[in-house]
Amino acid sequence: MLLDVTALAAGDDVLVLGAPPDVVFAAHALVGDDGWVYAVDSRVDVLEELLAAAHARGVAGLAYLMGEPGLLPLPDGSVSAALVAGADPALAAGELFRVLRPGGRVAFAGAAGAADALSGAGFVDVAAGSGGAVTARRPG
């Protein structure tokens, strides 16, 4: 699972790109009240469902942002980890490098070509993780 390979900790700010709500809420539970989870998706209905589920659970510390893998709505160096599912690695790798802080971690779930795309974008320690996830780290 994506959460297992990124070693999220209290206070981390995390980008969740295209992952299901259970990943968003599990990431939030790990980062706690001192961290933020930025759920980015290009589909309004997915973000609306996530917002409704968060309100029903009384969860704060989540941001719901419209975005694409190749154009993430976050400033440079704004997150310490990224969890990615269902995104084209060739489109996302450069943007993930931009939004991750130096030393930041990324995990891609089941995306063919993720290792090559991450290496090509400048990530280091690129490796296959558990459950078919590909992980990497931004140098620094």
MIMI-762709 format. One record per residue (C-alpha): residue number from 1; residue in one letter; x negated, y, z negated. Coordinates in Angstrom, 3 decimals, decimal comma, padded with zeros to 6 digits, always signed. Last residue first. Layout:
N
ATOM:i:aa:xx:yy:zz
ATOM:NUM:a:X:Y:Z .
...
This chain:
140
ATOM:i:aa:xx:yy:zz
ATOM:140:g:-018,539:+017,247:+000,863 .
ATOM:139:p:-017,541:+014,726:+003,444 .
ATOM:138:r:-013,847:+014,053:+004,104 .
ATOM:137:r:-013,104:+010,510:+003,041 .
ATOM:136:a:-011,655:+007,543:+004,877 .
ATOM:135:t:-009,068:+004,815:+004,577 .
ATOM:134:v:-007,419:+002,505:+007,098 .
ATOM:133:a:-004,404:+000,615:+005,788 .
ATOM:132:g:-003,847:-002,969:+006,923 .
ATOM:131:g:-002,307:-004,124:+003,642 .
ATOM:130:s:-005,457:-003,480:+001,656 .
ATOM:129:g:-008,120:-001,276:+003,144 .
ATOM:128:a:-009,973:-001,128:+006,442 .
ATOM:127:a:-012,846:+001,311:+006,165 .
ATOM:126:v:-014,030:+004,799:+007,129 .
ATOM:125:d:-016,620:+005,963:+004,593 .
ATOM:124:v:-016,977:+009,260:+006,471 .
ATOM:123:f:-014,546:+011,577:+008,253 .
ATOM:122:g:-015,816:+013,813:+011,057 .
ATOM:121:a:-012,861:+013,887:+013,457 .
ATOM:120:g:-014,361:+011,087:+015,566 .
ATOM:119:s:-014,614:+008,827:+012,529 .
ATOM:118:l:-010,949:+009,450:+011,739 .
ATOM:117:a:-009,867:+008,780:+015,325 .
ATOM:116:d:-011,959:+005,604:+015,583 .
ATOM:115:a:-010,622:+004,198:+012,318 .
ATOM:114:a:-007,023:+005,162:+013,117 .
ATOM:113:g:-006,992:+003,458:+016,527 .
ATOM:112:a:-003,953:+001,349:+015,815 .
ATOM:111:a:-001,954:+002,776:+012,931 .
ATOM:110:g:-000,854:+000,379:+010,210 .
ATOM:109:a:-000,793:+002,784:+007,299 .
ATOM:108:f:-003,349:+005,598:+007,365 .
ATOM:107:a:-005,095:+006,552:+004,114 .
ATOM:106:v:-006,929:+009,834:+003,538 .
ATOM:105:r:-009,234:+010,989:+000,770 .
ATOM:104:g:-010,604:+014,441:-000,025 .
ATOM:103:g:-014,328:+014,917:-000,750 .
ATOM:102:p:-014,221:+018,413:+000,718 .
ATOM:101:r:-010,581:+019,516:+000,531 .
ATOM:100:l:-008,193:+018,079:+003,087 .
ATOM:99:v:-006,176:+020,423:+005,305 .
ATOM:98:r:-008,698:+020,653:+008,170 .
ATOM:97:f:-009,703:+016,974:+008,215 .
ATOM:96:l:-006,028:+016,027:+008,299 .
ATOM:95:e:-005,535:+018,373:+011,239 .
ATOM:94:g:-008,378:+016,727:+013,146 .
ATOM:93:a:-007,111:+013,213:+012,430 .
ATOM:92:a:-003,420:+013,797:+013,220 .
ATOM:91:l:-003,120:+013,723:+017,006 .
ATOM:90:a:-005,497:+010,805:+017,637 .
ATOM:89:p:-004,127:+009,043:+014,563 .
ATOM:88:d:-000,588:+009,025:+016,000 .
ATOM:87:a:+001,702:+009,197:+012,990 .
ATOM:86:g:+003,889:+006,411:+011,616 .
ATOM:85:a:+002,549:+006,486:+008,087 .
ATOM:84:v:+000,025:+008,863:+006,522 .
ATOM:83:l:-000,981:+009,393:+002,900 .
ATOM:82:a:-003,258:+012,396:+002,405 .
ATOM:81:a:-005,446:+013,289:-000,574 .
ATOM:80:s:-007,058:+016,321:-002,232 .
ATOM:79:v:-004,896:+018,911:-000,539 .
ATOM:78:s:-005,295:+022,611:+000,384 .
ATOM:77:g:-008,606:+022,691:+002,229 .
ATOM:76:d:-007,281:+024,776:+005,130 .
ATOM:75:p:-003,715:+025,970:+004,656 .
ATOM:74:l:-000,692:+023,710:+005,149 .
ATOM:73:p:+001,987:+023,495:+007,842 .
ATOM:72:l:+000,371:+020,588:+009,726 .
ATOM:71:l:+000,071:+020,907:+013,495 .
ATOM:70:g:-001,094:+017,725:+015,233 .
ATOM:69:p:+000,837:+015,366:+012,963 .
ATOM:68:e:+003,939:+017,556:+013,300 .
ATOM:67:g:+005,593:+019,742:+010,723 .
ATOM:66:m:+008,675:+020,692:+008,772 .
ATOM:65:l:+007,879:+020,963:+005,083 .
ATOM:64:y:+009,504:+019,646:+001,924 .
ATOM:63:a:+007,566:+020,587:-001,212 .
ATOM:62:l:+007,683:+018,392:-004,314 .
ATOM:61:g:+006,699:+019,475:-007,810 .
ATOM:60:a:+010,144:+018,895:-009,312 .
ATOM:59:v:+012,044:+015,624:-009,696 .
ATOM:58:g:+015,498:+015,624:-011,300 .
ATOM:57:r:+016,299:+012,211:-009,826 .
ATOM:56:a:+019,389:+013,427:-007,948 .
ATOM:55:h:+017,494:+016,544:-006,915 .
ATOM:54:a:+014,654:+014,444:-005,519 .
ATOM:53:a:+017,102:+012,202:-003,625 .
ATOM:52:a:+018,827:+015,236:-002,101 .
ATOM:51:l:+015,486:+016,740:-001,035 .
ATOM:50:l:+014,379:+013,434:+000,497 .
ATOM:49:e:+017,620:+013,124:+002,432 .
ATOM:48:e:+017,239:+016,694:+003,700 .
ATOM:47:l:+013,625:+016,015:+004,711 .
ATOM:46:v:+014,633:+012,933:+006,690 .
ATOM:45:d:+017,522:+014,781:+008,349 .
ATOM:44:v:+015,211:+017,639:+009,385 .
ATOM:43:r:+012,894:+015,335:+011,313 .
ATOM:42:s:+009,356:+016,563:+011,995 .
ATOM:41:d:+008,077:+015,350:+008,646 .
ATOM:40:v:+005,796:+016,692:+005,931 .
ATOM:39:a:+006,215:+015,816:+002,256 .
ATOM:38:y:+003,838:+017,963:+000,215 .
ATOM:37:v:+003,293:+016,415:-003,221 .
ATOM:36:w:+002,029:+018,743:-005,919 .
ATOM:35:g:-000,089:+018,136:-008,989 .
ATOM:34:d:-000,035:+019,250:-012,631 .
ATOM:33:d:+003,436:+017,824:-013,282 .
ATOM:32:g:+002,343:+014,294:-012,479 .
ATOM:31:v:-000,063:+013,182:-009,770 .
ATOM:30:l:+000,829:+009,485:-010,150 .
ATOM:29:a:+004,613:+009,879:-010,433 .
ATOM:28:h:+004,570:+012,236:-007,459 .
ATOM:27:a:+002,772:+009,648:-005,333 .
ATOM:26:a:+005,429:+007,076:-006,272 .
ATOM:25:f:+008,171:+009,551:-005,356 .
ATOM:24:v:+006,681:+010,287:-001,907 .
ATOM:23:v:+005,911:+006,607:-001,249 .
ATOM:22:d:+009,507:+005,621:-002,120 .
ATOM:21:p:+010,738:+008,399:+000,171 .
ATOM:20:p:+009,222:+006,817:+003,298 .
ATOM:19:a:+005,956:+008,061:+004,821 .
ATOM:18:g:+005,846:+010,449:+007,771 .
ATOM:17:l:+003,042:+012,579:+006,361 .
ATOM:16:v:+002,573:+012,658:+002,595 .
ATOM:15:l:+000,102:+015,393:+001,665 .
ATOM:14:v:-001,129:+015,219:-001,909 .
ATOM:13:d:-002,264:+017,767:-004,491 .
ATOM:12:d:-004,040:+015,886:-007,259 .
ATOM:11:g:-003,390:+016,962:-010,857 .
ATOM:10:a:-003,049:+013,489:-012,313 .
ATOM:9:a:-004,813:+010,944:-010,139 .
ATOM:8:l:-004,374:+009,316:-006,749 .
ATOM:7:a:-006,784:+006,463:-006,016 .
ATOM:6:t:-006,300:+006,564:-002,235 .
ATOM:5:v:-006,277:+002,801:-001,607 .
ATOM:4:d:-003,480:+001,753:-003,943 .
ATOM:3:l:-001,147:+004,544:-002,923 .
ATOM:2:l:-001,164:+003,533:+000,729 .
ATOM:1:m:+000,000:+000,000:+000,000 .
